[in-house]
């Protein structure tokens, strides 16, 4: 599915307005990076890697130093 160009532009603008960075920088389906993992504190990411998926789409695994509050 291809989204209208305006939606893509709005997503990019939103990410920029909130100082978000894309963590997943590798292809997840053939030569395309389909998965987004945006964060405004990249220092909290320990590791981001792809794992074999069940189809032609890889799984993205993200390990971070963020914990849930209790």
mmCIF file of the N, C-alpha and C atoms, coordinates in Angstrom:
data_MODEL
# 
_entry.id   MODEL 
# 
loop_
_atom_site.group_PDB 
_atom_site.id 
_atom_site.type_symbol 
_atom_site.label_atom_id 
_atom_site.label_alt_id 
_atom_site.label_comp_id 
_atom_site.label_asym_id 
_atom_site.label_entity_id 
_atom_site.label_seq_id 
_atom_site.pdbx_PDB_ins_code 
_atom_site.Cartn_x 
_atom_site.Cartn_y 
_atom_site.Cartn_z 
_atom_site.occupancy 
_atom_site.B_iso_or_equiv 
_atom_site.pdbx_formal_charge 
_atom_site.auth_seq_id 
_atom_site.auth_comp_id 
_atom_site.auth_asym_id 
_atom_site.auth_atom_id 
_atom_site.pdbx_PDB_model_num 
ATOM 1   N N  . UNK A 1 1  ? 0.843  -1.168  0.000  1.00 0.00 ? 1  UNK A N  1 
ATOM 2   C CA . UNK A 1 1  ? 0.000  0.000   0.000  1.00 0.00 ? 1  UNK A CA 1 
ATOM 3   C C  . UNK A 1 1  ? 0.892  1.237   0.000  1.00 0.00 ? 1  UNK A C  1 
ATOM 4   N N  . UNK A 1 2  ? 0.522  2.213   -0.764 1.00 0.00 ? 2  UNK A N  1 
ATOM 5   C CA . UNK A 1 2  ? 1.259  3.473   -0.792 1.00 0.00 ? 2  UNK A CA 1 
ATOM 6   C C  . UNK A 1 2  ? 0.367  4.570   -0.244 1.00 0.00 ? 2  UNK A C  1 
ATOM 7   N N  . UNK A 1 3  ? 0.882  5.283   0.752  1.00 0.00 ? 3  UNK A N  1 
ATOM 8   C CA . UNK A 1 3  ? 0.127  6.365   1.373  1.00 0.00 ? 3  UNK A CA 1 
ATOM 9   C C  . UNK A 1 3  ? 0.295  7.651   0.567  1.00 0.00 ? 3  UNK A C  1 
ATOM 10  N N  . UNK A 1 4  ? -0.661 8.551   0.679  1.00 0.00 ? 4  UNK A N  1 
ATOM 11  C CA . UNK A 1 4  ? -0.522 9.849   -0.004 1.00 0.00 ? 4  UNK A CA 1 
ATOM 12  C C  . UNK A 1 4  ? 0.747  10.574  0.455  1.00 0.00 ? 4  UNK A C  1 
ATOM 13  N N  . UNK A 1 5  ? 1.366  11.287  -0.463 1.00 0.00 ? 5  UNK A N  1 
ATOM 14  C CA . UNK A 1 5  ? 2.617  11.998  -0.175 1.00 0.00 ? 5  UNK A CA 1 
ATOM 15  C C  . UNK A 1 5  ? 2.469  12.932  1.024  1.00 0.00 ? 5  UNK A C  1 
ATOM 16  N N  . UNK A 1 6  ? 1.327  13.560  1.182  1.00 0.00 ? 6  UNK A N  1 
ATOM 17  C CA . UNK A 1 6  ? 1.115  14.506  2.289  1.00 0.00 ? 6  UNK A CA 1 
ATOM 18  C C  . UNK A 1 6  ? 1.257  13.819  3.639  1.00 0.00 ? 6  UNK A C  1 
ATOM 19  N N  . UNK A 1 7  ? 0.814  12.562  3.750  1.00 0.00 ? 7  UNK A N  1 
ATOM 20  C CA . UNK A 1 7  ? 0.960  11.842  5.026  1.00 0.00 ? 7  UNK A CA 1 
ATOM 21  C C  . UNK A 1 7  ? 2.421  11.572  5.339  1.00 0.00 ? 7  UNK A C  1 
ATOM 22  N N  . UNK A 1 8  ? 3.181  11.197  4.329  1.00 0.00 ? 8  UNK A N  1 
ATOM 23  C CA . UNK A 1 8  ? 4.620  10.965  4.531  1.00 0.00 ? 8  UNK A CA 1 
ATOM 24  C C  . UNK A 1 8  ? 5.317  12.249  4.952  1.00 0.00 ? 8  UNK A C  1 
ATOM 25  N N  . UNK A 1 9  ? 4.949  13.346  4.322  1.00 0.00 ? 9  UNK A N  1 
ATOM 26  C CA . UNK A 1 9  ? 5.548  14.635  4.677  1.00 0.00 ? 9  UNK A CA 1 
ATOM 27  C C  . UNK A 1 9  ? 5.184  15.045  6.102  1.00 0.00 ? 9  UNK A C  1 
ATOM 28  N N  . UNK A 1 10 ? 3.943  14.789  6.501  1.00 0.00 ? 10 UNK A N  1 
ATOM 29  C CA . UNK A 1 10 ? 3.509  15.120  7.866  1.00 0.00 ? 10 UNK A CA 1 
ATOM 30  C C  . UNK A 1 10 ? 4.253  14.274  8.893  1.00 0.00 ? 10 UNK A C  1 
ATOM 31  N N  . UNK A 1 11 ? 4.472  13.006  8.584  1.00 0.00 ? 11 UNK A N  1 
ATOM 32  C CA . UNK A 1 11 ? 5.226  12.141  9.501  1.00 0.00 ? 11 UNK A CA 1 
ATOM 33  C C  . UNK A 1 11 ? 6.656  12.649  9.651  1.00 0.00 ? 11 UNK A C  1 
ATOM 34  N N  . UNK A 1 12 ? 7.297  12.986  8.549  1.00 0.00 ? 12 UNK A N  1 
ATOM 35  C CA . UNK A 1 12 ? 8.663  13.511  8.606  1.00 0.00 ? 12 UNK A CA 1 
ATOM 36  C C  . UNK A 1 12 ? 8.724  14.821  9.386  1.00 0.00 ? 12 UNK A C  1 
ATOM 37  N N  . UNK A 1 13 ? 7.744  15.687  9.179  1.00 0.00 ? 13 UNK A N  1 
ATOM 38  C CA . UNK A 1 13 ? 7.693  16.959  9.898  1.00 0.00 ? 13 UNK A CA 1 
ATOM 39  C C  . UNK A 1 13 ? 7.484  16.736  11.394 1.00 0.00 ? 13 UNK A C  1 
ATOM 40  N N  . UNK A 1 14 ? 6.604  15.823  11.743 1.00 0.00 ? 14 UNK A N  1 
ATOM 41  C CA . UNK A 1 14 ? 6.356  15.496  13.152 1.00 0.00 ? 14 UNK A CA 1 
ATOM 42  C C  . UNK A 1 14 ? 7.625  14.965  13.818 1.00 0.00 ? 14 UNK A C  1 
ATOM 43  N N  . UNK A 1 15 ? 8.302  14.062  13.137 1.00 0.00 ? 15 UNK A N  1 
ATOM 44  C CA . UNK A 1 15 ? 9.543  13.502  13.679 1.00 0.00 ? 15 UNK A CA 1 
ATOM 45  C C  . UNK A 1 15 ? 10.592 14.593  13.865 1.00 0.00 ? 15 UNK A C  1 
ATOM 46  N N  . UNK A 1 16 ? 10.704 15.471  12.900 1.00 0.00 ? 16 UNK A N  1 
ATOM 47  C CA . UNK A 1 16 ? 11.681 16.563  12.996 1.00 0.00 ? 16 UNK A CA 1 
ATOM 48  C C  . UNK A 1 16 ? 11.322 17.538  14.119 1.00 0.00 ? 16 UNK A C  1 
ATOM 49  N N  . UNK A 1 17 ? 10.042 17.872  14.249 1.00 0.00 ? 17 UNK A N  1 
ATOM 50  C CA . UNK A 1 17 ? 9.592  18.805  15.287 1.00 0.00 ? 17 UNK A CA 1 
ATOM 51  C C  . UNK A 1 17 ? 9.884  18.290  16.695 1.00 0.00 ? 17 UNK A C  1 
ATOM 52  N N  . UNK A 1 18 ? 9.931  16.974  16.848 1.00 0.00 ? 18 UNK A N  1 
ATOM 53  C CA . UNK A 1 18 ? 10.147 16.380  18.162 1.00 0.00 ? 18 UNK A CA 1 
ATOM 54  C C  . UNK A 1 18 ? 11.545 15.759  18.303 1.00 0.00 ? 18 UNK A C  1 
ATOM 55  N N  . UNK A 1 19 ? 12.437 16.145  17.404 1.00 0.00 ? 19 UNK A N  1 
ATOM 56  C CA . UNK A 1 19 ? 13.834 15.683  17.438 1.00 0.00 ? 19 UNK A CA 1 
ATOM 57  C C  . UNK A 1 19 ? 13.943 14.167  17.470 1.00 0.00 ? 19 UNK A C  1 
ATOM 58  N N  . UNK A 1 20 ? 13.113 13.517  16.681 1.00 0.00 ? 20 UNK A N  1 
ATOM 59  C CA . UNK A 1 20 ? 13.112 12.059  16.632 1.00 0.00 ? 20 UNK A CA 1 
ATOM 60  C C  . UNK A 1 20 ? 14.142 11.566  15.627 1.00 0.00 ? 20 UNK A C  1 
ATOM 61  N N  . UNK A 1 21 ? 14.746 10.429  15.948 1.00 0.00 ? 21 UNK A N  1 
ATOM 62  C CA . UNK A 1 21 ? 15.704 9.786   15.041 1.00 0.00 ? 21 UNK A CA 1 
ATOM 63  C C  . UNK A 1 21 ? 15.242 8.379   14.760 1.00 0.00 ? 21 UNK A C  1 
ATOM 64  N N  . UNK A 1 22 ? 15.485 7.939   13.539 1.00 0.00 ? 22 UNK A N  1 
ATOM 65  C CA . UNK A 1 22 ? 15.138 6.584   13.134 1.00 0.00 ? 22 UNK A CA 1 
ATOM 66  C C  . UNK A 1 22 ? 16.222 5.637   13.623 1.00 0.00 ? 22 UNK A C  1 
ATOM 67  N N  . UNK A 1 23 ? 15.831 4.615   14.381 1.00 0.00 ? 23 UNK A N  1 
ATOM 68  C CA . UNK A 1 23 ? 16.781 3.653   14.933 1.00 0.00 ? 23 UNK A CA 1 
ATOM 69  C C  . UNK A 1 23 ? 17.044 2.522   13.946 1.00 0.00 ? 23 UNK A C  1 
ATOM 70  N N  . UNK A 1 24 ? 16.008 2.081   13.271 1.00 0.00 ? 24 UNK A N  1 
ATOM 71  C CA . UNK A 1 24 ? 16.119 0.969   12.319 1.00 0.00 ? 24 UNK A CA 1 
ATOM 72  C C  . UNK A 1 24 ? 16.644 1.525   10.999 1.00 0.00 ? 24 UNK A C  1 
ATOM 73  N N  . UNK A 1 25 ? 17.925 1.310   10.724 1.00 0.00 ? 25 UNK A N  1 
ATOM 74  C CA . UNK A 1 25 ? 18.551 1.893   9.532  1.00 0.00 ? 25 UNK A CA 1 
ATOM 75  C C  . UNK A 1 25 ? 18.952 0.837   8.508  1.00 0.00 ? 25 UNK A C  1 
ATOM 76  N N  . UNK A 1 26 ? 18.451 -0.368  8.666  1.00 0.00 ? 26 UNK A N  1 
ATOM 77  C CA . UNK A 1 26 ? 18.812 -1.458  7.765  1.00 0.00 ? 26 UNK A CA 1 
ATOM 78  C C  . UNK A 1 26 ? 17.562 -1.972  7.046  1.00 0.00 ? 26 UNK A C  1 
ATOM 79  N N  . UNK A 1 27 ? 17.731 -2.622  5.907  1.00 0.00 ? 27 UNK A N  1 
ATOM 80  C CA . UNK A 1 27 ? 16.575 -3.150  5.172  1.00 0.00 ? 27 UNK A CA 1 
ATOM 81  C C  . UNK A 1 27 ? 15.868 -4.256  5.966  1.00 0.00 ? 27 UNK A C  1 
ATOM 82  N N  . UNK A 1 28 ? 14.554 -4.236  5.933  1.00 0.00 ? 28 UNK A N  1 
ATOM 83  C CA . UNK A 1 28 ? 13.768 -5.271  6.613  1.00 0.00 ? 28 UNK A CA 1 
ATOM 84  C C  . UNK A 1 28 ? 12.944 -6.099  5.633  1.00 0.00 ? 28 UNK A C  1 
ATOM 85  N N  . UNK A 1 29 ? 12.898 -5.672  4.401  1.00 0.00 ? 29 UNK A N  1 
ATOM 86  C CA . UNK A 1 29 ? 12.262 -6.459  3.330  1.00 0.00 ? 29 UNK A CA 1 
ATOM 87  C C  . UNK A 1 29 ? 13.003 -6.177  2.034  1.00 0.00 ? 29 UNK A C  1 
ATOM 88  N N  . UNK A 1 30 ? 13.750 -7.156  1.585  1.00 0.00 ? 30 UNK A N  1 
ATOM 89  C CA . UNK A 1 30 ? 14.616 -7.012  0.415  1.00 0.00 ? 30 UNK A CA 1 
ATOM 90  C C  . UNK A 1 30 ? 15.538 -5.816  0.631  1.00 0.00 ? 30 UNK A C  1 
ATOM 91  N N  . UNK A 1 31 ? 15.497 -4.799  -0.227 1.00 0.00 ? 31 UNK A N  1 
ATOM 92  C CA . UNK A 1 31 ? 16.380 -3.632  -0.072 1.00 0.00 ? 31 UNK A CA 1 
ATOM 93  C C  . UNK A 1 31 ? 15.691 -2.442  0.574  1.00 0.00 ? 31 UNK A C  1 
ATOM 94  N N  . UNK A 1 32 ? 14.487 -2.649  1.122  1.00 0.00 ? 32 UNK A N  1 
ATOM 95  C CA . UNK A 1 32 ? 13.695 -1.546  1.676  1.00 0.00 ? 32 UNK A CA 1 
ATOM 96  C C  . UNK A 1 32 ? 13.633 -1.616  3.203  1.00 0.00 ? 32 UNK A C  1 
ATOM 97  N N  . UNK A 1 33 ? 13.699 -0.458  3.825  1.00 0.00 ? 33 UNK A N  1 
ATOM 98  C CA . UNK A 1 33 ? 13.493 -0.359  5.271  1.00 0.00 ? 33 UNK A CA 1 
ATOM 99  C C  . UNK A 1 33 ? 12.033 0.006   5.496  1.00 0.00 ? 33 UNK A C  1 
ATOM 100 N N  . UNK A 1 34 ? 11.240 -0.990  5.915  1.00 0.00 ? 34 UNK A N  1 
ATOM 101 C CA . UNK A 1 34 ? 9.804  -0.783  6.084  1.00 0.00 ? 34 UNK A CA 1 
ATOM 102 C C  . UNK A 1 34 ? 9.427  -0.401  7.504  1.00 0.00 ? 34 UNK A C  1 
ATOM 103 N N  . UNK A 1 35 ? 10.262 -0.735  8.459  1.00 0.00 ? 35 UNK A N  1 
ATOM 104 C CA . UNK A 1 35 ? 9.915  -0.533  9.861  1.00 0.00 ? 35 UNK A CA 1 
ATOM 105 C C  . UNK A 1 35 ? 10.486 0.767   10.398 1.00 0.00 ? 35 UNK A C  1 
ATOM 106 N N  . UNK A 1 36 ? 9.657  1.479   11.139 1.00 0.00 ? 36 UNK A N  1 
ATOM 107 C CA . UNK A 1 36 ? 10.085 2.713   11.781 1.00 0.00 ? 36 UNK A CA 1 
ATOM 108 C C  . UNK A 1 36 ? 10.173 2.490   13.284 1.00 0.00 ? 36 UNK A C  1 
ATOM 109 N N  . UNK A 1 37 ? 11.252 2.954   13.862 1.00 0.00 ? 37 UNK A N  1 
ATOM 110 C CA . UNK A 1 37 ? 11.401 2.981   15.315 1.00 0.00 ? 37 UNK A CA 1 
ATOM 111 C C  . UNK A 1 37 ? 12.038 4.323   15.610 1.00 0.00 ? 37 UNK A C  1 
ATOM 112 N N  . UNK A 1 38 ? 11.206 5.280   15.979 1.00 0.00 ? 38 UNK A N  1 
ATOM 113 C CA . UNK A 1 38 ? 11.656 6.650   16.197 1.00 0.00 ? 38 UNK A CA 1 
ATOM 114 C C  . UNK A 1 38 ? 11.817 6.914   17.686 1.00 0.00 ? 38 UNK A C  1 
ATOM 115 N N  . UNK A 1 39 ? 12.878 7.634   18.037 1.00 0.00 ? 39 UNK A N  1 
ATOM 116 C CA . UNK A 1 39 ? 13.144 7.944   19.442 1.00 0.00 ? 39 UNK A CA 1 
ATOM 117 C C  . UNK A 1 39 ? 13.817 9.309   19.514 1.00 0.00 ? 39 UNK A C  1 
ATOM 118 N N  . UNK A 1 40 ? 13.559 10.040  20.588 1.00 0.00 ? 40 UNK A N  1 
ATOM 119 C CA . UNK A 1 40 ? 14.211 11.346  20.733 1.00 0.00 ? 40 UNK A CA 1 
ATOM 120 C C  . UNK A 1 40 ? 15.416 11.276  21.671 1.00 0.00 ? 40 UNK A C  1 
ATOM 121 N N  . UNK A 1 41 ? 15.715 10.094  22.179 1.00 0.00 ? 41 UNK A N  1 
ATOM 122 C CA . UNK A 1 41 ? 16.918 9.904   23.006 1.00 0.00 ? 41 UNK A CA 1 
ATOM 123 C C  . UNK A 1 41 ? 17.633 8.633   22.558 1.00 0.00 ? 41 UNK A C  1 
ATOM 124 N N  . UNK A 1 42 ? 18.349 8.689   21.430 1.00 0.00 ? 42 UNK A N  1 
ATOM 125 C CA . UNK A 1 42 ? 18.996 7.494   20.890 1.00 0.00 ? 42 UNK A CA 1 
ATOM 126 C C  . UNK A 1 42 ? 20.018 6.868   21.828 1.00 0.00 ? 42 UNK A C  1 
ATOM 127 N N  . UNK A 1 43 ? 20.499 7.617   22.801 1.00 0.00 ? 43 UNK A N  1 
ATOM 128 C CA . UNK A 1 43 ? 21.461 7.045   23.755 1.00 0.00 ? 43 UNK A CA 1 
ATOM 129 C C  . UNK A 1 43 ? 20.817 5.951   24.608 1.00 0.00 ? 43 UNK A C  1 
ATOM 130 N N  . UNK A 1 44 ? 19.486 5.875   24.631 1.00 0.00 ? 44 UNK A N  1 
ATOM 131 C CA . UNK A 1 44 ? 18.797 4.832   25.394 1.00 0.00 ? 44 UNK A CA 1 
ATOM 132 C C  . UNK A 1 44 ? 18.742 3.497   24.652 1.00 0.00 ? 44 UNK A C  1 
ATOM 133 N N  . UNK A 1 45 ? 19.124 3.481   23.392 1.00 0.00 ? 45 UNK A N  1 
ATOM 134 C CA . UNK A 1 45 ? 19.088 2.250   22.608 1.00 0.00 ? 45 UNK A CA 1 
ATOM 135 C C  . UNK A 1 45 ? 20.399 1.492   22.789 1.00 0.00 ? 45 UNK A C  1 
ATOM 136 N N  . UNK A 1 46 ? 20.281 0.262   23.239 1.00 0.00 ? 46 UNK A N  1 
ATOM 137 C CA . UNK A 1 46 ? 21.449 -0.593  23.423 1.00 0.00 ? 46 UNK A CA 1 
ATOM 138 C C  . UNK A 1 46 ? 21.784 -1.301  22.111 1.00 0.00 ? 46 UNK A C  1 
ATOM 139 N N  . UNK A 1 47 ? 20.732 -1.843  21.461 1.00 0.00 ? 47 UNK A N  1 
ATOM 140 C CA . UNK A 1 47 ? 20.961 -2.587  20.224 1.00 0.00 ? 47 UNK A CA 1 
ATOM 141 C C  . UNK A 1 47 ? 19.684 -2.599  19.387 1.00 0.00 ? 47 UNK A C  1 
ATOM 142 N N  . UNK A 1 48 ? 19.849 -2.513  18.095 1.00 0.00 ? 48 UNK A N  1 
ATOM 143 C CA . UNK A 1 48 ? 18.748 -2.656  17.138 1.00 0.00 ? 48 UNK A CA 1 
ATOM 144 C C  . UNK A 1 48 ? 19.262 -3.572  16.035 1.00 0.00 ? 48 UNK A C  1 
ATOM 145 N N  . UNK A 1 49 ? 18.581 -4.697  15.836 1.00 0.00 ? 49 UNK A N  1 
ATOM 146 C CA . UNK A 1 49 ? 19.048 -5.669  14.850 1.00 0.00 ? 49 UNK A CA 1 
ATOM 147 C C  . UNK A 1 49 ? 17.876 -6.362  14.178 1.00 0.00 ? 49 UNK A C  1 
ATOM 148 N N  . UNK A 1 50 ? 18.153 -6.991  13.060 1.00 0.00 ? 50 UNK A N  1 
ATOM 149 C CA . UNK A 1 50 ? 17.110 -7.756  12.380 1.00 0.00 ? 50 UNK A CA 1 
ATOM 150 C C  . UNK A 1 50 ? 17.276 -9.230  12.706 1.00 0.00 ? 50 UNK A C  1 
ATOM 151 N N  . UNK A 1 51 ? 16.135 -9.896  12.789 1.00 0.00 ? 51 UNK A N  1 
ATOM 152 C CA . UNK A 1 51 ? 16.085 -11.334 13.017 1.00 0.00 ? 51 UNK A CA 1 
ATOM 153 C C  . UNK A 1 51 ? 15.286 -11.952 11.889 1.00 0.00 ? 51 UNK A C  1 
ATOM 154 N N  . UNK A 1 52 ? 15.562 -13.195 11.557 1.00 0.00 ? 52 UNK A N  1 
ATOM 155 C CA . UNK A 1 52 ? 14.805 -13.832 10.478 1.00 0.00 ? 52 UNK A CA 1 
ATOM 156 C C  . UNK A 1 52 ? 13.310 -13.851 10.793 1.00 0.00 ? 52 UNK A C  1 
ATOM 157 N N  . UNK A 1 53 ? 12.514 -13.484 9.801  1.00 0.00 ? 53 UNK A N  1 
ATOM 158 C CA . UNK A 1 53 ? 11.067 -13.497 9.950  1.00 0.00 ? 53 UNK A CA 1 
ATOM 159 C C  . UNK A 1 53 ? 10.480 -14.771 9.380  1.00 0.00 ? 53 UNK A C  1 
ATOM 160 N N  . UNK A 1 54 ? 9.158  -14.861 9.423  1.00 0.00 ? 54 UNK A N  1 
ATOM 161 C CA . UNK A 1 54 ? 8.474  -16.031 8.897  1.00 0.00 ? 54 UNK A CA 1 
ATOM 162 C C  . UNK A 1 54 ? 8.145  -15.883 7.412  1.00 0.00 ? 54 UNK A C  1 
ATOM 163 N N  . UNK A 1 55 ? 8.335  -14.703 6.874  1.00 0.00 ? 55 UNK A N  1 
ATOM 164 C CA . UNK A 1 55 ? 8.049  -14.458 5.459  1.00 0.00 ? 55 UNK A CA 1 
ATOM 165 C C  . UNK A 1 55 ? 9.256  -13.758 4.851  1.00 0.00 ? 55 UNK A C  1 
ATOM 166 N N  . UNK A 1 56 ? 9.024  -12.910 3.871  1.00 0.00 ? 56 UNK A N  1 
ATOM 167 C CA . UNK A 1 56 ? 10.126 -12.172 3.253  1.00 0.00 ? 56 UNK A CA 1 
ATOM 168 C C  . UNK A 1 56 ? 10.428 -10.873 3.995  1.00 0.00 ? 56 UNK A C  1 
ATOM 169 N N  . UNK A 1 57 ? 9.846  -10.723 5.171  1.00 0.00 ? 57 UNK A N  1 
ATOM 170 C CA . UNK A 1 57 ? 9.996  -9.518  5.986  1.00 0.00 ? 57 UNK A CA 1 
ATOM 171 C C  . UNK A 1 57 ? 10.725 -9.881  7.279  1.00 0.00 ? 57 UNK A C  1 
ATOM 172 N N  . UNK A 1 58 ? 11.827 -9.191  7.543  1.00 0.00 ? 58 UNK A N  1 
ATOM 173 C CA . UNK A 1 58 ? 12.608 -9.450  8.753  1.00 0.00 ? 58 UNK A CA 1 
ATOM 174 C C  . UNK A 1 58 ? 11.906 -8.894  9.997  1.00 0.00 ? 58 UNK A C  1 
ATOM 175 N N  . UNK A 1 59 ? 12.261 -9.410  11.144 1.00 0.00 ? 59 UNK A N  1 
ATOM 176 C CA . UNK A 1 59 ? 11.767 -8.925  12.435 1.00 0.00 ? 59 UNK A CA 1 
ATOM 177 C C  . UNK A 1 59 ? 12.782 -7.920  12.971 1.00 0.00 ? 59 UNK A C  1 
ATOM 178 N N  . UNK A 1 60 ? 12.327 -6.832  13.539 1.00 0.00 ? 60 UNK A N  1 
ATOM 179 C CA . UNK A 1 60 ? 13.216 -5.841  14.145 1.00 0.00 ? 60 UNK A CA 1 
ATOM 180 C C  . UNK A 1 60 ? 13.197 -6.038  15.651 1.00 0.00 ? 60 UNK A C  1 
ATOM 181 N N  . UNK A 1 61 ? 14.370 -6.222  16.218 1.00 0.00 ? 61 UNK A N  1 
ATOM 182 C CA . UNK A 1 61 ? 14.515 -6.370  17.666 1.00 0.00 ? 61 UNK A CA 1 
ATOM 183 C C  . UNK A 1 61 ? 15.256 -5.144  18.194 1.00 0.00 ? 61 UNK A C  1 
ATOM 184 N N  . UNK A 1 62 ? 14.644 -4.470  19.166 1.00 0.00 ? 62 UNK A N  1 
ATOM 185 C CA . UNK A 1 62 ? 15.248 -3.290  19.757 1.00 0.00 ? 62 UNK A CA 1 
ATOM 186 C C  . UNK A 1 62 ? 15.403 -3.517  21.254 1.00 0.00 ? 62 UNK A C  1 
ATOM 187 N N  . UNK A 1 63 ? 16.619 -3.375  21.743 1.00 0.00 ? 63 UNK A N  1 
ATOM 188 C CA . UNK A 1 63 ? 16.911 -3.476  23.161 1.00 0.00 ? 63 UNK A CA 1 
ATOM 189 C C  . UNK A 1 63 ? 17.208 -2.057  23.653 1.00 0.00 ? 63 UNK A C  1 
ATOM 190 N N  . UNK A 1 64 ? 16.522 -1.645  24.713 1.00 0.00 ? 64 UNK A N  1 
ATOM 191 C CA . UNK A 1 64 ? 16.736 -0.296  25.220 1.00 0.00 ? 64 UNK A CA 1 
ATOM 192 C C  . UNK A 1 64 ? 16.933 -0.309  26.729 1.00 0.00 ? 64 UNK A C  1 
ATOM 193 N N  . UNK A 1 65 ? 17.333 0.836   27.244 1.00 0.00 ? 65 UNK A N  1 
ATOM 194 C CA . UNK A 1 65 ? 17.533 0.997   28.678 1.00 0.00 ? 65 UNK A CA 1 
ATOM 195 C C  . UNK A 1 65 ? 16.305 1.623   29.332 1.00 0.00 ? 65 UNK A C  1 
ATOM 196 N N  . UNK A 1 66 ? 15.165 1.573   28.649 1.00 0.00 ? 66 UNK A N  1 
ATOM 197 C CA . UNK A 1 66 ? 13.944 2.162   29.173 1.00 0.00 ? 66 UNK A CA 1 
ATOM 198 C C  . UNK A 1 66 ? 13.172 1.091   29.929 1.00 0.00 ? 66 UNK A C  1 
ATOM 199 N N  . UNK A 1 67 ? 12.738 1.436   31.131 1.00 0.00 ? 67 UNK A N  1 
ATOM 200 C CA . UNK A 1 67 ? 11.943 0.507   31.916 1.00 0.00 ? 67 UNK A CA 1 
ATOM 201 C C  . UNK A 1 67 ? 10.594 1.114   32.254 1.00 0.00 ? 67 UNK A C  1 
ATOM 202 N N  . UNK A 1 68 ? 9.660  0.259   32.539 1.00 0.00 ? 68 UNK A N  1 
ATOM 203 C CA . UNK A 1 68 ? 8.320  0.726   32.899 1.00 0.00 ? 68 UNK A CA 1 
ATOM 204 C C  . UNK A 1 68 ? 8.318  1.242   34.327 1.00 0.00 ? 68 UNK A C  1 
ATOM 205 N N  . UNK A 1 69 ? 7.564  2.312   34.546 1.00 0.00 ? 69 UNK A N  1 
ATOM 206 C CA . UNK A 1 69 ? 7.423  2.837   35.903 1.00 0.00 ? 69 UNK A CA 1 
ATOM 207 C C  . UNK A 1 69 ? 6.414  1.988   36.670 1.00 0.00 ? 69 UNK A C  1 
ATOM 208 N N  . UNK A 1 70 ? 6.641  1.837   37.939 1.00 0.00 ? 70 UNK A N  1 
ATOM 209 C CA . UNK A 1 70 ? 5.716  1.066   38.768 1.00 0.00 ? 70 UNK A CA 1 
ATOM 210 C C  . UNK A 1 70 ? 5.040  1.977   39.740 1.00 0.00 ? 70 UNK A C  1 
# 
